[in-house]
């Protein structure tokens, strides 16, 4: 009963600071919105295309692609496309293979290769444009070949007449795929929101331990030592309050993301709850012993700000680690943000089962317990030292 009263008092102190609550909810959501909309909507995605066929039909295909207002077609070589895609400088590339004309006129599989490294909104648009125009080209070629056999008119002459009089109808067909593009956009925004959330939630959790510094500075700490209240219970109440404060913020941010940004953050509710439950526990465990070592507010603020920002950058909260150098990927394995993002990505976006992630979840829980055990050991040593100084 005593510990519940202590937890209630701690929560009352935390929730009294409305500015911290508002900032903890607004910052990750606002950053997600700004980052997701920072690219100018008027900027057209570029489709890099390599024409190895150098035929009339491949040239016509590229011309049909270039007629689209939604994209910009850039002619280049296959090697350049492979290099840019591997470096993630472009969303995708298109390679028209040799013997394109023969395959088209004889209804054979077309030697058209789409080179893509990862799915994105731009790549979805580009693939849809390419598929639409390729389908139109195949239909024109098939119809022209049939009419040529019936009338004796050369097939090239017929196709030229059709292409000259044909107007692109691809805009309406692209619009019909807007739901697919929107789904990819929502997935990207959800990943961005979760990336910021796993970082900024740490700022929220450390607020639960700020009173440890305040008590040392205003000498409340020493008065607490003279009360019959167990200091271990008092410390446990701070852990519980910080944990509940962090859980409240995560729920508030996810609800804001769902209803304000229209993101599908609750599609896998149970795995998300369990992963965040372990992740908050991990951050709480890491923060507690560090807080006990701080003696001044200035040290507390600066130290945690440096740690959180550094681990957030290394952990991939601001940029993807897919293209990062090997040493950064290695360093990221020692950051809680990277593990939080990895678990959420595996379950939410890679269709991994929760049971497949039990080993890292249990490992993070064990690490949290280890840090909390260290915190209580530090606290016990400090109390014994104070008791020894008082007696002497």
QUILIN-V87212 format. One record per backbone hydrogen bond with DSSP energy under -1.0 kcal/mol. CO is the residue of the C=O (numbers start at 0). NH is the residue of the N-H. Records with the same first field share a line. If there is no record, write none. Layout:
CO = NH ; NH
//
This chain:
0 = 4
1 = 5
2 = 6
3 = 7
4 = 8
5 = 9
6 = 10
7 = 11
8 = 12
9 = 13
10 = 14
13 = 16
15 = 17
16 = 20
17 = 21
18 = 22
19 = 23
20 = 24
21 = 25
22 = 26
25 = 29
26 = 30
27 = 31
28 = 32
29 = 33
30 = 34
31 = 35
32 = 36
39 = 42
44 = 71
46 = 73
47 = 93
48 = 75
49 = 95
54 = 58
55 = 59
56 = 60
57 = 61
58 = 62
59 = 63
60 = 64
61 = 65
62 = 66
64 = 67
71 = 46
73 = 48
76 = 80
77 = 81
78 = 82
79 = 83
80 = 84
81 = 85
82 = 86
83 = 88
84 = 87
92 = 114
93 = 49
94 = 112
95 = 51
98 = 102
99 = 103
100 = 104
101 = 105
102 = 107
109 = 111
110 = 96
112 = 94
114 = 92
119 = 123
120 = 124
121 = 125
122 = 126
123 = 127
124 = 128
125 = 129
126 = 130
127 = 131
128 = 132
129 = 133
130 = 134
131 = 135
132 = 136
133 = 137
134 = 138
135 = 139
136 = 140
137 = 141
138 = 142
139 = 143
140 = 144
141 = 145
142 = 146
143 = 147
144 = 148
145 = 149
146 = 150
147 = 151
153 = 157
154 = 158
155 = 159
156 = 160
157 = 161
158 = 162
159 = 163
160 = 164
169 = 173
170 = 174
171 = 175
173 = 176
174 = 177
176 = 180
177 = 181
178 = 182
179 = 183
180 = 184
181 = 185
182 = 186
183 = 187
184 = 188
185 = 189
186 = 190
187 = 191
188 = 192
189 = 193
190 = 194
191 = 195
192 = 196
193 = 197
195 = 199
196 = 200
198 = 201
199 = 203
200 = 204
201 = 205
204 = 207
205 = 208
208 = 211
209 = 213
210 = 214
211 = 215
212 = 216
213 = 217
214 = 220
218 = 222
219 = 223
220 = 224
223 = 226
229 = 233
230 = 234
231 = 235
232 = 236
233 = 237
234 = 238
235 = 239
236 = 240
237 = 241
238 = 242
239 = 243
240 = 244
241 = 245
242 = 246
243 = 247
244 = 248
245 = 249
246 = 250
247 = 251
248 = 252
249 = 253
250 = 254
251 = 255
252 = 256
253 = 257
254 = 258
255 = 259
256 = 262
262 = 264
267 = 271
268 = 272
269 = 273
270 = 274
271 = 275
272 = 276
273 = 277
274 = 278
275 = 279
276 = 280
277 = 281
278 = 282
279 = 283
280 = 284
281 = 285
282 = 286
283 = 287
286 = 290
287 = 291
288 = 292
295 = 299
296 = 300
297 = 301
298 = 302
299 = 303
300 = 304
301 = 305
302 = 306
303 = 307
304 = 308
305 = 309
306 = 310
307 = 311
308 = 312
309 = 313
310 = 314
311 = 316
312 = 315
324 = 328
325 = 329
326 = 330
327 = 331
330 = 333
331 = 334
334 = 338
335 = 339
336 = 340
337 = 341
338 = 342
339 = 343
340 = 344
341 = 345
342 = 346
343 = 347
344 = 348 ; 349
345 = 351
353 = 356
354 = 357
356 = 360
357 = 361
358 = 362
359 = 363
360 = 364
361 = 365
362 = 366
363 = 367
364 = 368
365 = 369
366 = 370
367 = 371
368 = 372
369 = 373
370 = 374
371 = 375
372 = 376
373 = 377
374 = 378
375 = 379
376 = 380
377 = 381
378 = 382
379 = 383
380 = 384
381 = 385
382 = 386
383 = 387
384 = 388
385 = 389
386 = 390
387 = 391
//
